[in-house]
């Protein structure tokens, strides 16, 4: 059940553990790559004992066991007419620790209707492994399938293939390296759309520019070869779309003609616009798409729904006649989806460009008239904790329509992902996922594919299964069709609990406590999420399961500013980062310690976080050294005032430290001296002199979001003050998720916490 907590006049938790000495250690320090310890300023303690090999061996075994659980990447339904059933295509992946890579494979299932109204799920005996497969897109009739394959092992010469398959054989395979660059298979620009007659497919790929084909001044041309561009432009700087989009600068629209087996770029698109998310409209004569202006600086788009964009229409047969479909107030229109009858286009938009994630507006466009109206508006503050908090939508599947007037979306509802049924005529929102036992068994749901008759969804929770795929029948009943299978009894000792915490203002935030059920007090790890406008939901997280199975209680904190609680909840944190969010994390930890004294050891409390969670980790060990005895910071923000000039999200620095009004998206204002002072005072570096906790830092060298020097300066500041510290460096982007890096990182996290708690 939900535990409530209030924070009034509680004394601070004082530790009987002696504080770390500030005496400096005079010894040489060396940097090494991630598989070595770097910059240690303290001798190994508990893990240098004879038991250390067994302890580490157990941790490695646990990580390997958890890694055998597959992840469900995507799925869709298709016809299986030969058996008068339904086909389910599930694309899954699994960590291969030995090879250091994710292996992708396909599981296909036949769903046969039964007399009782249910479905019998029959799977293939052996899953089929696939290589370099980004995406599979089924045609409306499920008779054809388009495979997008891409091998970027050689960045200079990537292999890019478009394959057309029937349900029985390969029809054709087209290399596309000379037509366009890499595919955009997902994210802000990605999208694939089949024409209703199944003769053309629109998709998104990187536009080839003259600069991308430029040669060296000293590279001779072949006899008779005409230069495609002037030489000496191969190293010209080209803006791109930031974190995890390096060298992705100009997404454009392309059409694959199934009759002629040719690929052409959509003509007459504006040069100062990046285009994506195409949808066929007007009887397959035109495309609706998302266009983002590029006159000003491109900002990072991953994890950011506040990038200026509009919905446009362009003819593909006849004169282009580019038109803007979304309204002037639709500042960041995205994810257009056409109704089955072709009469309407729905899309998401926002009324503000401030926070990276915010409450979305669902808009409806009537294709014949061009009229736009609002179906679901922003929810500023839910009436109660159980009321609809507004649309907080991440990924939108290619197919979401249940009927011509009803669609389904995955949205955050406080600390859980739910599936919502939305009626565009009645303007109603109804949750359609089972939630009767949510408090006793918290879980999250995600829509994979929806058709007018069926929908396929995935559910996830910490203590039952990492994921379960189910089909929702027209009568609303559920049929499980597949699930992952961890090692026997692996998660039997793990359970989770959603906890509500009151604040002095009367508002409440939430946390998810992952508990190890083995009796006895255990160390507590406080884990705030990144963002800050993000949220931990009740899904399975391998790293959290690993820590919990390793003997820790883990508290995931959805502090004020998290999404899923209404728009006011998002905006309340802007300008108060480093104070309000820190206070919430500290109070949540304190209350859990007080209420769970038989399960939590108050003298063994650590903190861990990445990105903004790393920012909060730095604050918590600086502002509350009496509580937090050890810390792990992953790609953390440590000094906002110096980050602003080197990140792909400079507006984040101003909005989160100085407030919504501090940044003008259209003028890209330079921070004032007062702004920089305020940014520094909101940063962990402002409190570094008070840090006593041994601190482990982890960074990715390909991080475009938080520059590496943010960790370097914190690391050196701690070393100079004699604080035990260590840093690992991985060849990863902002999220350290490469299979080899991820496993190494979490084993080292376990080792660090075990040493110092």
C-alpha positions, 0 to 999 in steps of 0.5 A: 500500500501507498505509504504517506510521509510528512516533513515537519520538524524532524531532526537530521539523521546523525551518523555514528560513523566517523567522518572522512579525514580531510588530510591530503594524500601525497601519492602519484595519481594516474588516469587509466581506461575504464577497466583500471582504477584511476586516481585512487586517493585511498587504499582498498578497504573491505574488498581487499580481504580474503572474501573479496574475490567471492563477493565480486564473483557473486556480483558478476554472476548476478549481472550475468544471470540478469543479462540473460533476460531479453528485452522487447524492442518492438512488436506488431500484429499481422494477418496469418490467413493460412491458419485463420489466425493472427501473427505477432512479430516480436523484435527482442534483444539480449546482452551478449556479455562475452561478445560485448554487444546486443544480439537482436532476434525475432520471435514470431507467434501465431495467435489462434482464436478459441471458443472461449473468446481467448487466444492460443499463442503458438511460437516458433521453436527457435528465435531467428537472429537478425543482424544490423536490423534497425526496423521492420515496417509491415504494409497495411495488409501485412503481405509485405514487409520493409526491412531497414538495415544499417551497418556503421562499423565503418563510419566512413563507408556505412552499409545501408540497405532497404529490403522488401520482403513478402510473407514468403521471400525476399523481393528486392534489396537496394543499397542506398549509400549513393542516394542518402545517408543513415536512416532515421528509424526512431526519435524526433525525426524517424518515421515510416509510412505506407501508402494505402495502396501499398505502392509507395513507402515514405521514410526519413534518411540523412540528405547527402550534401555537396560537402558530404561528398567533398574530397581533399585538395590533393586527391586526384580525380579519375579520368573523365570524373566530374567533381560532385563538389568543390575540394577542401570541404570534407572537414567543414563544420556541420551542425547536427542534432546533438547527443546520439545524433552526431553527423545527423544534420539534415534529415529529409524525406524519401519515397521508395516506389515498389513498382519501379523499385526506385528511391527518390527524394521528395523535391522542393523541401525548404533548405532551411528545414529538417524534415521527418515523421511522414504520413500519407494523406489526400488519397496518397497524393501528399505527405504530412510531415514534421518540419524543424527550422534550422536558421538558428542553432540546432539543439539536441533533440534526444530526450527533448520534446520542446524543439520548435517544429510544425506540421506541414503538407507537401504534394508528391504528385504535381506542384509541391505547394508546401503548406503549414497545417499546424497553428501558430500556437503549436510551438513544437508539433510532433508525431502526426498520425492519420486516422484509418479513414484518412479524414483526420490527422492527430498530433501532439504539441506543447504551449511552451518551449521551456522544459525539455519534457512537459504536458502535451496537447493533443490536436486534431486536424480535419484534412478536408478543411485544414481546421485544427482543434484541441482534443486534450488540453494541458492539465495544470494541476490534477484535481486529486492524486488519482485524477488524470494528470495530462498527457506525458507521452514518450514514443508514439507507435506507427499505428495507434488507431483503435477505430476512426474516432478512438486512438490509444497512447502510452502516457505517464500517470504519476509513477507508472506508464499506462495505456489511454483510450482517447475518443476524439469526438467525445474528448474523453480519456480512459485508462484501459490497462489493468490497475486493480492491484497496482498498489500491491503489484506496481507495474507499467504498460507500453503500447507496441501496436494497435489495430481496429480489432486488436492491440499488442502491449508490453507490461513490466514490473520489478518482481514478476517478469522484466516484460510480458507481451499481451494482446487486448481483445475487442471485448477488453479482455487480455491474453498473454502471448509471450514473456521473458524468463529469468533464471528460476527464482532470481527475483523472488527476493525483490519487490517494489512499493510506491510511496507518497511523500507530502511537502509543506506546500501540501503537494506530494511527490512519489518514490519507488522503493525496491526492497530486498525481502531477506530479513535484516537492516540493509544499506539504503541507496537513494537514486534520483532520476535525470532530466530533471523533467523525467520520471522513474516508472514501475518498469523493470530496470536491470541495474536496480534489480542488480543492486537490490539482489546485491543486498541494498534497498534502493529508493527511486525518487520522483521529486518535484519537477518530474513529469506525469504529475501535471504541468504545474509540477513540471514548471515549479522546479524551473529556477529552483534546481539545486534546492527544491529537488535536493530537499525532496531527495533528502526528505524522502531518504529521511522518511524511509529511514525513519519508517523502515528502521528494521529494513534500513540501516541509518548509518549506511546510506549512499546516493547514486545518479546520472546526468541531473541525477548525478547533479543531485548526487553532488548536491546531496553529499555537499549539502547533507554530508551527515547522511550520505556516506558514499556516492556514485556520479554518472556523467554528472552536471557539476557546474552549470555556469561552465557547461552552458557553452559546451552542451547541446542543450544550452537553454537547459542551463538558463531555464533550470538555474534561473527560471523559465523567463531567463531563456528566449528560444528565438534570440538565443540570449547570452547569459548575463553576469548575474545569470552566471553567478546564479548558475554557479550557486545552483551547482554542486561545485558551490558545495564541494568544500563540504563533501566528505563522502568517497565519490566514484565518477563515470563518464562517456567520452562521446557525451554531447550533453554533459561535457567531460570536464564537468566530471574532471573538475569535480574529481580534481576538486575532491582529490585536492581536498583528500576525499577518496575518489575514483573515475572510470572513462568509457567510450560511450555517449551520455547514457553508458549503455554499451554492453561491455561498458554497462556491465563493467560500470555496474560491477564497479558501482557495486564494489564501490558501495560495498567498500564504503558502506 
